[in-house]
Amino acid sequence: MDIGIDDVKSYVNSFGTMAPVAYIIMFALVPLTLFPDSILAIAGGLAFGLFKGYIYTAIGALIGGSISFYISRRLGRRVVKKLTKDKLDNIELMINEKGFIIVFLLRLIPLFPFDVISYGSGLTSIKYKDFLLATFLGTIPGILVFTNIGAKSLDIGSNSFYISIGALILLILISIVLKNKFILKNVNKAQED
C-alpha cells in the first residue's frame, strides 16, 4: 500500500483541532517505523503552512530523535542493528570522535537517514544536550525546505512554488558537497584508524 503526501495531510486534518498534536506524535514516532521524514515534513507544510508546519515538524523531529537516541542508550547495539537494518556502518566511530560537529553535519544532509543518525548517536559517548542542539541546528534548513514545498504545493506554477523547488535542489547539491567533503573523508579516516 502506497501512502502519499495527500493521504498523510488528510489523516492529520481528520483530527480537527488536535491535528497539530497528532502530527507531532506521528513525526515523533517515525523513528520506530523508518517512514521517510521528508514526506511527513512536506505533508506538514501542506496541512499547516510554512510557519506552523516548521514549528510542529521541528518539535516532532526533536522528540523522535530523542526517542531513537534513548532506545540506543537503553537497549544497545543488537536492538538498534535490527531497527536500522545494519545501516550504522561508520557513523558511530565518527560521532565518538567529533560528536557535535558530525551530528550537525549529518543533519544538514537530508539524503542521510535521520533515524540512523539518531540511533547511531545513542550508541556513542556524545552527550544528549550536544546531540539535541546539533539536531536542532542541523535540521533547520531541511525542515524549512520540505515544509515550504508542502506549503507552496497548492500554488503549483507560481513563483513561490518554483523558488521552493529551487531551494530543494540547492539543499540537495549542498548536501552532496557536504557529504563528499566532510562525511566521506571522516568515514575513510575512521576506517584507517
Secondary structure, 3 states (H helix, E strand, C coil): CCCCHHHHHHHHHCCHHHHHHHHHHHHHHHHHHCCCHHHHHHHHHHHHHHHHHHHHHHHHHHHHHHHHHHHHHHHHHHHHHHHHCCCCCCHHHHHHHHHHHHHHHHHHCCCCCHHHHHHHHHCCCCCHHHHHHHHHHHHHHHHHHHHHHHHHHHHCCCHHHHHHHHHHHHHHHHHHHHHHHHHHHHHHHHHHC
